[in-house]
Amino acid sequence: MLRKLVGYAIGILFMSIILVSVGSLALAEKKPPVKLEYWLLADYYSEPVEKVMNSFKADVLRKYNIDIRYKWITVQNLDEMFVTAALARRGYDLAWEWWGATLTKRVASGNFMPLDEYFPREEYGNYAAYNDLRLGERIYAMCFQPDPIVNCVYNKGLFRKAGLDPESFPKTWDDFLVVCAKLKAAGIAPLVFGNKEGICNEVIFNGWTLQVFDSTEEMKQVVSKEETWIHPELIRFLHMYKYLYDKGYFMEGGMNYAYEETYYDALIGDKAAIGINQGVIAYSALKKARGEDIAGIAPIPIWANGKLNDAVPYCAAVVGIAPWTKHINEAVTVLKEFLSAEFQTKLLLEATIFPSCPEVDVNLVKDRYVRDLVSRMQRKAAPHWYAFYSHAEWQAQIRYISLFLLGEITAEEVLTQMDAAKGKI
C-alpha cells in the first residue's frame, strides 16, 4: 500500500513538473519582445532601403524576440534631437551618424558609449574605417558603409540638349569648364550643389582637395596643431570653387537646396545638368525616375597632381549605441546582425548601399556604373578630411566658405578661421 502511495506521489510530482514546464514555455512564448528604437539618417532614405530595413527588423524579431522601431532623422533636426536625447538620457538605443567631425561631437556630448568590449579588434579590425573611428583609443561606433561620394551625377538628356556627348563626362578641370559654358549657353543650369546650411562647402572641399596629396598621412599632418590649413593648393581650389559661383554656373536658388533636393527636384526635374556633390544614392534615384538613358555618374574631374587625384573619396556612415540604453545586450545583438555579411550583402544588392563588410563582393552588382565606381574605390580610396578634424573646424569651414563665395572674406581668411578652431569641439 505504501509503495502504491509513493508511486502515486511520484507520478503526481512528475506530472506537476511537466505541467509547470509546459506552462513556463507557454509563458515564455507569450513574453513581449524587447523594444529598441533605432535612429536612421534620412540622407539614406529610399524605398529600397526602407524595404531592406523592414526585412531586417522582421528577421531580428523572429530570431531574438527584439522589436525595432525606426525613426528617420533629417540633417535639419539632427543636432537638436541628439542634444535633447543626451540631456534626457533617452530617445534611442542605436543611431546612425556620420563619422569624423560629427561623431567626435556626439561622443563628447555623451551620445554614444564605448564598444571595445563588444567589438574586439581581432573580429572587426578589417572593417573599413575601424582605425579612424578610434577616439582616445576607444571605439564608439562601427562603420557599416563607406559611401563613395563627391562624384558627378548628371542628366544625360540635358547633355544631349546642349550638344554634348552624354557618355563622355569631362576628365579634367579645363574640360569641365568647357562643358559648364556650353550648358549655360544652351540655357541650361550647369550645376546644382545643394548648399543649404553650408553642407556642400564641406563635401566639395573635403572631396576635391584630396587630389593635392599623396597620402592621408599628409592630410593628417595639415590638420595637426603644429601645421596650418593655409596651403597654396587649398587656396587655389577655393578660388576654383568661387569661379564656378561667379560665372553663374550654379542653378539659381540651388545653393539653398538640401542634399536630397538636388537630385529629387533638380536633376530629375531637368532643372540642372550636374550634381557634383553626389553619390550612388543620387544616381540610383535618377535612374529609377528617368531610366538609364538619363542617369549618369562619373568621377570628379582631375585638377591637381597628388597621388590621390584618381582616388574615390568616401565618407563613412556609422552606428553607435546610446550609453543609457536599458537593453545593451540586445542593442549589441542588433548591431552585430546589422554588420553581418548576410545583411550587408542585402544592402549591397537590394538597396544600392555599399557596405564595409569585406565578405561582400561588389561584382554581384549588375549596374556597370555603380560596380565600376565601387571597384575603383576598393582599389584606391581615400577618406574625407572630415574624418580627421574637429567639429569646430567643420563649422568654421562651412560658414566661412559661404562668406568667401559671397566675396566678404578672402580664401586665406577661411583657412585662418579653420586654424583658429583646431582642437575645439
C-alpha positions as CSV (number, residue, x, y, z in Angstrom):
1,M,0.0,0.0,0.0
2,L,2.8,2.4,1.0
3,R,4.6,1.5,-2.2
4,K,1.4,2.4,-4.2
5,L,1.1,5.7,-2.4
6,V,4.7,6.6,-3.1
7,G,4.2,5.7,-6.7
8,Y,1.2,7.9,-6.9
9,A,3.1,10.7,-5.3
10,I,6.0,10.4,-7.7
11,G,3.6,10.3,-10.6
12,I,1.8,13.4,-9.4
13,L,5.1,15.2,-8.9
14,F,6.3,14.2,-12.3
15,M,3.1,15.4,-14.0
16,S,3.3,18.6,-12.0
17,I,6.8,19.2,-13.2
18,I,5.7,18.6,-16.8
19,L,2.7,20.9,-16.4
20,V,4.8,23.7,-14.9
21,S,7.4,23.3,-17.7
22,V,4.7,23.4,-20.3
23,G,3.2,26.4,-18.6
24,S,6.6,28.1,-18.4
25,L,7.2,27.5,-22.1
26,A,3.8,28.9,-22.9
27,L,4.5,32.0,-20.8
28,A,7.9,32.3,-22.4
29,E,6.3,32.2,-25.9
30,K,4.0,35.0,-24.8
31,K,6.7,37.1,-23.4
32,P,6.6,40.5,-25.1
33,P,9.6,41.4,-27.3
34,V,12.4,43.8,-26.1
35,K,11.7,47.1,-27.9
36,L,14.6,49.2,-29.3
37,E,14.5,52.5,-31.1
38,Y,16.9,52.9,-34.0
39,W,17.5,56.3,-35.5
40,L,18.4,56.3,-39.2
41,L,19.9,59.1,-41.3
42,A,17.3,60.4,-43.7
43,D,20.1,61.1,-46.2
44,Y,19.9,57.4,-47.0
45,Y,16.2,57.1,-47.2
46,S,14.7,55.5,-50.3
47,E,12.1,52.8,-50.9
48,P,14.6,50.0,-51.4
49,V,16.5,51.0,-48.2
50,E,13.2,51.0,-46.3
51,K,12.2,47.6,-47.7
52,V,15.6,46.1,-46.7
53,M,15.5,47.7,-43.2
54,N,12.0,46.3,-42.6
55,S,13.1,42.9,-43.7
56,F,16.0,43.2,-41.2
57,K,13.5,44.2,-38.5
58,A,11.4,41.1,-39.2
59,D,14.4,38.8,-39.1
60,V,15.7,40.2,-35.8
61,L,12.2,39.9,-34.2
62,R,11.9,36.3,-35.3
63,K,15.4,35.3,-34.2
64,Y,15.8,37.2,-31.0
65,N,12.4,38.5,-30.0
66,I,13.6,42.0,-30.4
67,D,11.3,44.6,-31.9
68,I,12.8,47.6,-33.6
69,R,11.2,51.0,-34.1
70,Y,12.9,53.1,-36.8
71,K,12.9,56.8,-36.9
72,W,14.3,58.7,-40.0
73,I,16.1,61.8,-38.8
74,T,16.9,64.7,-41.2
75,V,20.1,66.8,-41.2
76,Q,17.9,69.8,-40.3
77,N,16.9,68.5,-36.9
78,L,19.7,66.0,-36.2
79,D,21.7,68.2,-33.8
80,E,18.7,69.2,-31.8
81,M,17.4,65.7,-31.4
82,F,20.8,64.3,-30.4
83,V,21.3,67.1,-27.8
84,T,17.8,66.6,-26.4
85,A,18.3,62.8,-26.2
86,A,21.7,63.2,-24.4
87,L,20.2,65.7,-21.8
88,A,17.2,63.4,-21.2
89,R,19.2,60.2,-21.4
90,R,16.6,58.6,-23.5
91,G,15.3,58.8,-27.1
92,Y,17.1,56.0,-29.0
93,D,19.0,52.8,-28.4
94,L,21.0,52.7,-31.6
95,A,21.7,55.5,-34.1
96,W,23.4,56.2,-37.5
97,E,25.7,59.1,-37.8
98,W,28.5,60.3,-40.0
99,W,32.0,59.6,-38.8
100,G,34.6,62.3,-38.4
101,A,33.7,65.7,-37.0
102,T,30.1,64.9,-36.1
103,L,31.0,61.6,-34.5
104,T,33.6,63.4,-32.4
105,K,30.9,65.8,-31.2
106,R,28.4,63.0,-30.4
107,V,31.0,61.3,-28.3
108,A,31.9,64.5,-26.5
109,S,28.2,65.1,-25.9
110,G,27.6,61.7,-24.4
111,N,25.5,60.3,-27.2
112,F,27.5,57.1,-27.8
113,M,29.1,54.6,-25.4
114,P,32.5,52.8,-26.0
115,L,32.1,49.5,-27.8
116,D,35.5,47.9,-27.4
117,E,34.2,45.2,-25.1
118,Y,31.6,44.1,-27.6
119,F,33.5,44.6,-30.9
120,P,37.1,43.4,-30.4
121,R,39.7,44.5,-32.9
122,E,40.5,40.9,-34.0
123,E,36.9,40.4,-35.0
124,Y,36.1,43.8,-36.7
125,G,39.6,45.2,-37.4
126,N,39.3,44.6,-41.1
127,Y,36.1,46.7,-41.5
128,A,36.6,49.9,-43.4
129,A,37.5,52.9,-41.2
130,Y,37.9,50.9,-38.0
131,N,41.2,52.6,-37.1
132,D,39.9,56.0,-38.0
133,L,36.9,55.5,-35.7
134,R,39.2,55.4,-32.7
135,L,38.7,58.3,-30.4
136,G,41.1,58.4,-27.4
137,E,42.0,54.8,-28.1
138,R,38.3,53.7,-27.8
139,I,35.8,52.7,-30.4
140,Y,32.4,54.5,-30.1
141,A,30.7,53.4,-33.3
142,M,31.1,50.8,-36.0
143,C,31.4,51.7,-39.7
144,F,28.9,49.9,-42.0
145,Q,29.1,51.9,-45.1
146,P,32.0,53.8,-46.8
147,D,29.9,55.9,-49.2
148,P,31.6,56.7,-52.4
149,I,30.5,60.4,-52.9
150,V,31.7,63.6,-54.4
151,N,31.2,62.1,-57.8
152,C,29.3,63.8,-60.6
153,V,25.8,62.6,-61.1
154,Y,24.4,64.1,-64.3
155,N,21.4,64.3,-66.5
156,K,22.3,62.8,-69.9
157,G,19.2,64.3,-71.5
158,L,20.4,67.8,-70.8
159,F,23.9,67.0,-72.1
160,R,22.2,65.9,-75.4
161,K,20.2,69.1,-75.5
162,A,23.4,71.1,-75.2
163,G,25.0,69.1,-78.0
164,L,27.4,67.3,-75.6
165,D,28.3,63.6,-75.7
166,P,26.2,62.1,-72.8
167,E,28.6,59.2,-72.5
168,S,31.7,61.3,-72.2
169,F,32.0,63.2,-68.9
170,P,34.9,65.7,-68.7
171,K,38.0,64.2,-67.1
172,T,40.0,67.4,-66.4
173,W,39.1,70.8,-64.8
174,D,39.6,72.7,-68.1
175,D,37.3,70.3,-69.9
176,F,34.8,70.6,-67.1
177,L,34.7,74.4,-67.5
178,V,34.1,74.0,-71.2
179,V,31.1,71.7,-70.5
180,C,29.7,74.2,-68.0
181,A,30.0,77.0,-70.5
182,K,28.2,75.0,-73.3
183,L,25.4,74.0,-70.9
184,K,24.9,77.6,-69.8
185,A,25.0,78.9,-73.5
186,A,22.2,76.4,-74.2
187,G,20.1,77.9,-71.5
188,I,20.7,75.0,-69.1
189,A,21.9,75.4,-65.5
190,P,25.2,73.5,-65.4
191,L,25.5,72.7,-61.7
192,V,23.4,72.2,-58.6
193,F,25.3,71.8,-55.3
194,G,22.7,71.7,-52.6
195,N,24.4,74.0,-50.1
196,K,21.7,74.5,-47.6
197,E,23.4,75.2,-44.2
198,G,26.8,75.2,-46.0
199,I,26.9,71.4,-46.1
200,C,28.0,71.4,-49.8
201,N,31.0,73.5,-48.9
202,E,32.2,70.7,-46.6
203,V,31.5,68.0,-49.1
204,I,33.2,69.7,-52.1
205,F,36.2,70.9,-50.1
206,N,36.8,67.6,-48.4
207,G,36.4,65.6,-51.6
208,W,38.0,67.6,-54.3
209,T,41.1,68.7,-52.3
210,L,42.2,65.1,-51.8
211,Q,43.8,65.5,-55.2
212,V,46.5,67.7,-53.7
213,F,48.0,65.0,-51.6
214,D,50.0,61.7,-51.9
215,S,48.5,60.1,-48.8
216,T,46.0,60.5,-46.0
217,E,49.0,60.9,-43.7
218,E,49.9,64.2,-45.4
219,M,46.3,65.3,-44.8
220,K,46.5,64.4,-41.1
221,Q,49.7,66.4,-40.8
222,V,47.9,69.6,-42.1
223,V,45.2,69.0,-39.5
224,S,47.7,68.7,-36.7
225,K,48.2,71.6,-34.3
226,E,51.8,72.0,-35.4
227,E,50.8,72.7,-39.1
228,T,48.4,75.0,-40.8
229,W,45.4,74.8,-43.2
230,I,46.9,77.7,-45.2
231,H,48.2,75.8,-48.1
232,P,48.7,77.2,-51.6
233,E,46.8,74.4,-53.4
234,L,43.9,74.7,-51.0
235,I,43.7,78.4,-51.6
236,R,43.8,77.6,-55.4
237,F,40.9,75.3,-55.0
238,L,38.8,77.8,-53.1
239,H,39.3,80.2,-56.0
240,M,38.2,77.5,-58.4
241,Y,35.1,76.9,-56.4
242,K,34.3,80.7,-56.3
243,Y,34.9,80.9,-60.1
244,L,32.0,78.5,-60.7
245,Y,29.9,80.6,-58.4
246,D,30.9,83.9,-60.0
247,K,30.3,82.6,-63.5
248,G,26.7,81.8,-62.6
249,Y,27.1,78.1,-63.2
250,F,25.1,77.2,-60.1
251,M,21.4,76.7,-60.7
252,E,19.5,79.8,-59.5
253,G,18.2,79.0,-56.0
254,G,20.1,75.7,-55.9
255,M,22.5,76.8,-53.3
256,N,19.5,76.8,-50.9
257,Y,18.7,73.2,-51.7
258,A,19.1,70.4,-49.2
259,Y,21.1,67.4,-50.4
260,E,18.1,65.3,-51.4
261,E,16.5,68.1,-53.3
262,T,19.5,68.4,-55.7
263,Y,18.5,65.1,-57.3
264,Y,14.8,64.7,-56.5
265,D,14.0,68.1,-57.8
266,A,16.9,69.5,-59.9
267,L,18.4,66.5,-61.7
268,I,15.2,64.5,-62.1
269,G,13.2,67.6,-63.0
270,D,15.6,68.8,-65.8
271,K,16.5,71.9,-63.9
272,A,20.2,71.4,-63.7
273,A,22.6,69.1,-65.6
274,I,25.2,68.1,-63.0
275,G,25.2,67.5,-59.2
276,I,28.8,67.5,-58.1
277,N,28.4,66.6,-54.5
278,Q,26.5,63.4,-55.3
279,G,27.0,59.6,-55.0
280,V,25.4,56.3,-55.6
281,I,22.0,57.1,-53.9
282,A,21.5,60.2,-56.1
283,Y,22.4,58.2,-59.2
284,S,20.0,55.4,-58.2
285,A,17.2,57.9,-57.6
286,L,17.8,59.5,-61.0
287,K,17.9,56.2,-62.8
288,K,14.8,54.9,-61.1
289,A,12.9,58.1,-62.0
290,R,14.2,58.6,-65.5
291,G,15.9,55.4,-66.7
292,E,19.4,54.5,-67.8
293,D,19.2,56.8,-70.8
294,I,19.1,59.8,-68.5
295,A,21.2,58.8,-65.4
296,G,24.9,59.1,-65.5
297,I,27.6,59.0,-62.8
298,A,31.3,59.8,-63.3
299,P,34.4,60.6,-61.2
300,I,35.1,64.2,-60.4
301,P,37.5,65.9,-62.9
302,I,41.2,65.9,-62.1
303,W,42.6,69.3,-61.2
304,A,45.7,68.6,-59.1
305,N,48.7,66.3,-59.3
306,G,48.8,64.4,-56.0
307,K,48.8,60.6,-55.9
308,L,45.2,60.7,-54.6
309,N,43.9,62.6,-57.7
310,D,42.2,59.5,-59.1
311,A,41.1,58.1,-55.7
312,V,37.4,57.8,-54.9
313,P,36.6,59.9,-51.9
314,Y,34.3,58.3,-49.3
315,C,32.5,59.3,-46.2
316,A,31.5,56.6,-43.8
317,A,28.2,56.1,-42.1
318,V,28.5,54.5,-38.6
319,V,26.2,53.1,-35.9
320,G,26.6,53.8,-32.2
321,I,24.8,52.6,-29.1
322,A,23.3,55.0,-26.5
323,P,25.0,54.9,-23.1
324,W,21.6,55.0,-21.4
325,T,20.0,52.0,-23.2
326,K,18.4,49.5,-20.8
327,H,19.0,46.7,-23.3
328,I,22.7,46.8,-24.0
329,N,22.9,43.1,-24.9
330,E,20.0,43.3,-27.3
331,A,21.4,46.5,-28.9
332,V,24.8,44.8,-29.4
333,T,23.0,41.8,-31.0
334,V,21.1,44.1,-33.4
335,L,24.3,45.9,-34.4
336,K,26.2,42.6,-34.9
337,E,23.4,41.4,-37.1
338,F,23.4,44.7,-39.0
339,L,27.2,44.2,-39.6
340,S,26.8,40.6,-40.7
341,A,27.9,39.6,-44.2
342,E,24.4,38.3,-44.9
343,F,22.6,41.6,-44.2
344,Q,25.3,43.8,-45.7
345,T,25.0,41.8,-48.9
346,K,21.3,42.6,-48.9
347,L,22.1,46.3,-48.6
348,L,24.5,46.0,-51.5
349,L,22.2,44.1,-53.9
350,E,18.8,45.4,-53.0
351,A,19.3,48.9,-51.7
352,T,22.5,50.0,-53.5
353,I,24.2,50.9,-50.2
354,F,27.8,49.8,-50.3
355,P,28.9,48.2,-47.1
356,S,32.3,47.9,-45.4
357,C,31.9,44.2,-44.8
358,P,34.9,42.5,-46.6
359,E,33.0,39.4,-47.4
360,V,30.6,41.3,-49.8
361,D,31.5,41.1,-53.5
362,V,30.8,44.3,-55.4
363,N,30.9,42.3,-58.6
364,L,27.5,41.0,-57.7
365,V,26.1,44.4,-58.7
366,K,24.7,44.4,-62.2
367,D,24.8,48.2,-62.8
368,R,28.1,48.8,-64.5
369,Y,28.4,52.4,-63.5
370,V,28.0,51.6,-59.8
371,R,30.1,48.4,-60.0
372,D,33.0,50.2,-61.7
373,L,32.8,53.1,-59.2
374,V,32.9,50.9,-56.1
375,S,35.5,48.6,-57.6
376,R,37.7,51.6,-58.2
377,M,37.1,52.7,-54.6
378,Q,38.2,49.3,-53.4
379,R,41.4,49.7,-55.4
380,K,42.1,53.3,-54.5
381,A,40.0,55.1,-52.0
382,A,40.6,57.9,-49.5
383,P,38.5,59.2,-46.6
384,H,37.4,62.8,-46.5
385,W,39.4,65.3,-44.5
386,Y,36.2,65.3,-42.4
387,A,37.4,62.2,-40.7
388,F,40.5,63.9,-39.2
389,Y,39.5,67.2,-37.8
390,S,37.2,68.6,-35.1
391,H,33.6,69.7,-35.3
392,A,34.6,73.3,-34.7
393,E,36.9,73.2,-37.8
394,W,33.9,71.8,-39.7
395,Q,31.6,74.6,-38.5
396,A,34.3,77.2,-39.5
397,Q,34.7,75.6,-42.9
398,I,31.0,75.5,-43.9
399,R,30.4,79.0,-42.5
400,Y,33.4,80.9,-43.9
401,I,33.5,79.3,-47.3
402,S,30.0,80.6,-47.8
403,L,31.2,84.1,-46.8
404,F,34.1,83.6,-49.2
405,L,31.8,82.8,-52.1
406,L,29.9,86.0,-51.4
407,G,33.1,87.9,-51.6
408,E,33.1,89.0,-48.0
409,I,36.4,87.4,-46.9
410,T,39.5,86.0,-48.6
411,A,40.5,82.4,-49.1
412,E,43.3,82.9,-46.6
413,E,40.8,84.1,-44.0
414,V,38.7,80.9,-44.5
415,L,41.7,78.7,-43.7
416,T,42.9,81.0,-40.9
417,Q,39.5,80.6,-39.2
418,M,39.9,76.8,-39.5
419,D,43.3,77.0,-37.9
420,A,41.7,79.0,-35.0
421,A,39.2,76.2,-34.5
422,K,41.7,73.4,-34.1
423,G,41.4,71.4,-31.0
424,K,37.9,72.7,-30.2
425,I,34.8,70.6,-30.1
